[in-house]
């Protein structure tokens, strides 16, 4: 009987440790899982960050970087954890934080005494952890936490053919006799004994970061680039060889491996105090998710359109836009992408900002050569968006596709609670502003306009006979409509 009692006590203690989830940990909001809750407060996640190498690049001063990000009023950054790195010039990026100088790369694995790593220095020993890397990783997370920055910890990435040549998991770069596999198979269940090293790496990173509340895990960056079962036309007028004209549907082989990785995360955290959200990167632009993994709480898209939210809203999970670029350098381009996406019902927008690099951690360098944008001015614009959402009771809002019945010369996105608050984002496309026609319940309504670029309040007006006048000016605008208070 005594041994049974001891066993029961042990089980209770173990159960308590498993389910003692901190209320501060980033999670889906219990009342509206399309949004986040962090430290017991509803939040949207908006960032404009460096190219994912803040920890692996020893020349990058992440404390300066995180301070600059926080000072901009933003709260998100993406971080690649070490299974994938690049070399200078990849993708046309000449100041690439994910491509450290020779011998300035730190990874989860310790270097061996055998020379021959593809990017310089000795090969890696996958059976030996580099504890200095984990000290740096946890210090980065602690610094981010102090500044209220949510970190997307991306565990793996597509290798795009050439990137596999630099991975420590490639048999050419380690002393552990990992199986020789093709680049496209590295992140599948057909990767031989590489799989066991991937599992050890995932579980170690998950254990090390369990104490932090300011993160979510992403399984793999852009899996469709290596494993695609189907390519659908997105724009029949573009060059068929240009990836921007297609929708690539990730392969079932890749999905099976991603489920396995998500399972490792969940299994490891079942033994630990905190449970973190897990993200899956679905595709470029938009795509209706099929056979959603129950372990996934965030579905992320790159170069996303509002349709990505619309097509997946029924999943009752967060839909995110976690990488931009390849659309020039104009700040207004990426600012508009952010407004469109969050006003469609998304909860996460993360700009890939090339004004950050090693030696330019304050994000002031606009001399970069890269396939995208980023600047202090863009971060200011994004902070306007974030502050605007923070001023709303957005947890009660959802996409409202019936609110605007006509908007001549303008594009619109709308959210509402259907009863007391309606919010419309307006992109003027005509030089002369036209009235917007609204489908509102009977009643009297007041409208408060804000300039979406500057954040300045514009005119306050009323809705008259279902018509709303748009203020003059070329800048994008946003309006909050509420029921007029009756005078006594």
Buried (B, 14 or more C-beta within 10 A) or exposed (E): EEEEEEEEEEEEEEEEEBEEBEEBBBBBBEEBBBBBBBEEEBBBBBBBBBBBBBBBBBBBBBBBBBBBBBEBBBBBBBBBBBBBBBBEEBBEBBBBBBBBEEEBBBBBBBBBEEEEBBBBBBBBBBEBBBEEBBEBBBEBBEBBBEBBBBBBBBBBBBBBEEBBBBBBBBBBBBBBEBEEBEBBBBBBEBBBBBBEBBBBBBBBBBBBBBBBBBBBBBBBBBBBBBBBEEBEEBEEEEEEEEBEBBBBBBBEBBBEBBBBBBBBBBBBBEEBBBBBBBBBBBBBBBBEBEEEBEBBBBBBBBBBBBBBBBBBBEBEBBBBBBBBBBBEBEBBBBBBBBBBBBBBBBBBBBBBBBBBBBEBBBBEBBEBEBBBBBBBBBBBBBBBBBEBBBEBEBBBBBBBEEBBEBBEBBBBBBBBBBEEBBBBBBBBEEEEBBBBBBEBEEEEBBBBBBBBBEBEEBEEBEBEEBEBBBBEEEBBBBBBBEBEEEEE
